[in-house]
Amino acid sequence: MPFLESIARKPGSDAASAFPYTVPAIRTLEALELGAAVTCFVGENGSGKSTLIEALALAVGLPAVGADDLARDGTLGAQRAFARTLRLSWSRRTSRGFFLRAEDFFGFVKRLSRERAELEARIVEIEAEYRARARSSMALGLAQMPARTSLAEMTRRYGVDLDANSHGESFLRLFQSRFVPGGLYLMDEPEAALSPQSQLGLLAMLMDMVERDAQFVIATHSPILLAFPGAKIYSFDATPVAPVAYDDLPHVALTRSFLNTPERYLRKLGPAAE
């Protein structure tokens, strides 16, 4: 059974004239039922799906992966005000889970790589210092222990290749290390760093975690993630936001059509495509 059952606007919370209420899907937002273990928000860029995910993360109070505390994020002032107008209905609360935005993850990878390099440099620095002073191996080991312990824990959780050349693997490793049973996970376009094969890998993880009492709300453009069996899909291109069947999604229809006859689309792009 999902933890978060529905999202609605509080009575009397009239839409203002500023962002995000200038976005039609937000201005006309009605109650959204989240009765499925996986709920997907789909729509064109600027349709409001990411804005609602951000406001929902603020309202729930989930920690963000790779970003500063959402409550202090200066870029989310409008979403913070919007979050205060949301009424959430729960079957039961959970303190487990996280909020992930793809753009935050790229910074997270760089930060972890920088911290790894700093720990490795500290270990070398301590060794040089203790060798120069002719200290014992035991004293050296004790001095290096905090840095080595932190480095070992980082490696255990995230592996050793969290750098700009391995975002896809790092993304999946992050999910493997941070997904726990009984958690609520809000994700904004997690497919951004993933190849189609890696998206299938994430889909398999979602299926496994749903079996372990997890719930997901995902804003996505990915026909692969949208195909999660039994997912509730809401279109933010509709006004107001409305449920839509997978086979009726323009994302799915366009992808199928292009893969079936790519030459028909390429011809329309101009002489360079011929």
N, C-alpha and C positions, 0 to 999 in steps of 0.2 A: 504494500500500500504506500503511495507517495506521501512524503512528509508535508509538502506544500500543496494544498488542494486547489487554491484559486487566488487570483489577483484581481482587485477591484479598486475603484476610486472611492475615497471616503465621502459620505454625504456632505454636501455643502462646499466641497473643494472645487469651486468653479474654475474653469480653465482661464489662465491669464493670457495676455496678448504677446508675451515674450517666449523665447525658446525655453522648453521644448514644445510648448503648446501651439507653436506655429506649424508643427508637423502634424498633418491630418490624422495619422494613426494614433498619435498621443492625445490630440485635442478631443477626439471622439472615442477614446478608450472606454470600453465596457468590460464587464467581468470576464476574465479568461479562466476557464476551467483547466486545471493541470492534473487531470485524473490519471494520466498515463505516467509510467516510470520515466519516459523520455518525452519532452516537449520541445519542438523546434519552432523558432521564429525565422521566417524567410521573407525576403523582400529586397528591392533594389537598395543601393547605398543611399543613405539619407531618408529611408522610409521610417526610421524610429526604432528598429528592432534592437540595435546596440544601446540606444538611450534607455529603453525599458530594462534591458539586462543590467545596465550599470545602476539604475535606480533601484532595481530589485536587490542587487548585491548590497547596496547601502542600507536598504530597509531591513534586510535579513541580518546584516552585520557580519558577513563572511569575510575572512582574510583574503587579500589579493595576492596572487603569485607574481613575484617579480616587480611589484609596484610599491610605492609608499602606502601607508595607511590611507584607505579610501576616505576616511573621515577628514583627513588633512589635505587631500588632493585638491589643489587650487583650480584644476581644470574641470572639476565636477560640481561646481556651485549650483548650476541649474538642475542637475540630476539630483543633488542633495535635497533641494527644495521640493522637487517632484516626488522623491521618495517619501517625504513626510505626508503626502496626500494618498499614499497607497494603503489599502487595507488587505492584509494577508490572512488567509484562512488555512489553519494547520490541522492535520490529523494528529500530529505529535511533533514536537520540536526536536531538532538535532543540532548539536554543536560541532559536528564534523562537516568537512567539505571545504571548498574554496571557490574563488572567483578568478577566472583567467581571461585576459585579453591578449590576443596574439601579439600585438605590438609591445606589450609589457614583457612578454617572454623573451624577446630578442635582447632587451636590456638585461634581463635576468641571467641569460647565458653569458653575456659579457661580464657581468658583475661576478658570477661564480668563477669564470676563468681568471679574472683579476685577483680574486681572493686566493685561488689556488696558487697563482704565481707568487703572491706575497707570502703565503705559508711556506712554499718551497724555498724562497729566498731567505726567510727567517731561519729555517733549519740549517741552511748552508752557512749563514752568518754566525749562528751559535756555535757550529762546529769549528769554524775558523777561530773564533774568540777563545774557545776552550782549549783547542790545540795549542794556540799561542801561549796560553797560561799554563800549559802542561797539566791540565785537570784530568781526573780519572775518567775512564769510559762510563762508569756509573753516574758520575756527576753530569757528564755530557748527555747521557740518555735521559736523566731526570729533567734537565733544562730544555731538551727538545720535546719532551712528552706532550705538552699542551698543543704545540703546532702539529705534531705527528698525529695526535688523536683527532684534531679537527680535520686534518687532511684525509685520514682514513674514513671518517664519518661522511665527508663530502663524496669520496670515491664510492663508498657503499651505497649511497643514495642516488648519485647521479652519474657514476662512471667517471672516466678520465678524459672524455673527448667533447666536453661542452664548450665548443668554440663556434665561430661563425661559419665553419665549413660542415657542420653536422647538425643543423637545426632540426631536421626531421627525426633523426635518431634521438636527439636530446629531448625533443617534445615527447616522444613515446616513453623515454626513460623517466621523464618527469611524471607523466601520468602513472607509470608503474610504481613509482616511489611514493606518490602522494595520494593515490586512490585508496580509500579504506572502506570497509563495509559500513552501511548505515550513514552515508554521507550525502549531502546536498551539494551538487556541483553546477555552477553557472559558468558557461563558456561562450565567449564572443569570437566567432570565426576561428575555431581551433584548426581548421584545415589549411590556414594560411601558410604554414611551414611544412605541410605534409604532401608527399607525392600520392597519387591514387593508391598505390600499394600500401603506403603508411596509413592512409585514411581507412583502408580495410583493417589494418592492425588496430587502429583506434576503435573502429566499430566492434571488433571482437572484444576489446577491453570493456566497452560499454555494456555489451551483452553479458559478460562475466560479472561486472559489478552490479547490474540490475538483479541478477540472480542472488546477489549478496546484499540486497535491501538498499541499494543506492538509487538516487533520483538525479536526473539531469535536465537542465533547461539550456538549450543551445541556440544561439543565433548563428545561422550558417547559410552559405550559398551552395554547399556541396550536395549533389544528388546522391552521393554515396552515404553520407551521414543521415541525410533525410530519409533514406530507405530503411532505417532501423525498424524492425518489425513491431507494429502496434504503436508507433510514435504518433503523438498528437501534433499536427502541423498547423501553425497559424500564419496566414499571409498578411504582411504589413503593407502590401500594395492595395489591399482592400480598405474601404472606409465605411464603417469601422472595421477594425481587425476581425478577420473571420477564419474559421477552420477551413482547410482545404485538403482534398485527397492527394496522395503522392502523385498519382497518374495525371492529375489535373494541373500540376505545377508547371508554369512556363519554363522554369529552370530544367525540369526533366524533359519536357517536350522538345526544347531547343537542343539540348545535349544529344538526345536520341536522334533527332533529325540530322544534326551536323555529322554525327558518327556514321550514320547510314549513307549520307550523300555529301561528303565534305566538298566535293568539286562544285556542287550547286551553289554553296555559300561562297567559295573562293572566287568563283567567276564574278560575283557581285561586288567584290572588293576592288576591282579595277584591273588594268592591264598587267600590273606587277605580279598579280596572283595567277596569271595565265601561263 
